[in-house]
Amino acid sequence: QSALTQPASVSGSPGQSITISCTGTRSDIGGYNYLSWYQHHPGKVPKLMIYEVSNRPSGVSSRFSGSKSGNTASLTISGLQAEDEADYYCTSYTTSGTWVFGTGTKVTVL
Amino acid sequence: QVQLVESGGGVVQPGGSLRISCAASGYTFTDHGMHWVRQAPGTGLEWVAFINFDETKKNYLDSVKGRFTISRDTSKNTVYLQMNSLRSDDTAVYYCTKAEWFAFAYWGQGTLVTVSS
């Protein structure tokens, strides 16, 4: 149950697009399309942003999009806004019937 | 709207036990599984345990297997996490979440568990 690998930090200017990667193995990301992304503002409750690789729950901005290729998933935030500054985590279902989170990425809006 | 309210956190000595609860409302409790996810101070999120809608399936993080037990009471719309043989590295905010789309669709506010002598 090793954590999925994410970059520690990603930054961008308002209006720009950024992409956060999430790398796993054939036993998790590569095995299923049960890959989701969460936004977590410190001190607040995490929020589901993307489920099943690329689906957005009702109410989540279309500026957030997800994709997957092989054992790596990506979250893209387009039109970056100050309110997007937060920690982001990916998570995947695994072949062991468990779930594993990514290491987390701090997004900074310059 | 979906509401998840955790309770039962507190300070416990190493080796001790604690049961935390999560009361769910705003949806049909028996239609969905539930997870516990934790965040230790200064670290990231970590999945802990899952129970499916009818309690026939339970899964655990390796490091809590044999020490933690997840259960649910449909008469109270509540999910529990019984934690035994607690260690300092179990110190964390514990969140309950509603399972949907193999994801953590809704989160409670969390309850803090501190393991310390």
Interface residues (C-beta under 8 A of the other chain):
Chain A: Q1 A3 Y32 Y34 S36 Y38 H40 V45 P46 K47 L48 Y51 E52 N55 P57 D87 Y89 T91 Y93 S96 G97 T98 W99 V100 F101 G102 T103 G104
Chain B: H35 V37 G44 L45 E46 W47 F50 K57 N59 Y60 L61 D62 Y95 E100 W101 F102 A103 F104 A105 Y106 W107 G108 Q109 G110
